Amino acid sequence: MAPATPIYSLSDLETQINVLPNGKPRKPPVRLADCALKELVQYKCNIEVKQGARKPDIVCEPVVRLLRQCENGLSVETTAWEVWKVRQEGAKRSDGGVGV
């Protein structure tokens, strides 16, 4: 059985991925924004049985996931982090910070 996948808070994600499972720091440290952004589409399918139908329908919906793939081979799912990061940057700009 594979080990449990750790889940980190959005604000701690970059810090946590720079600590190896043995507790040592990752060298060189990874900056997620410097890693390639990739998209993965998976499908969530449900069986719907309509009253009076002879066969059930299978209804599938796409689930889009975003990942950052780094040069050192590290891949991190960043779907929620990407949205959080944009909101953080937007808040900085509206508070008088420097925007692009």
Secondary structure, DSSP 8 states (H G I E B T S, - for coil): ---------GGGHHHHHTB-TTS-B-SS---GGGSEEEEEEEEEEEEE--TT-SS-EEEEEEEEEEEEE-TTS-EEE-HHHHHHHHHHHHHHHHTT----
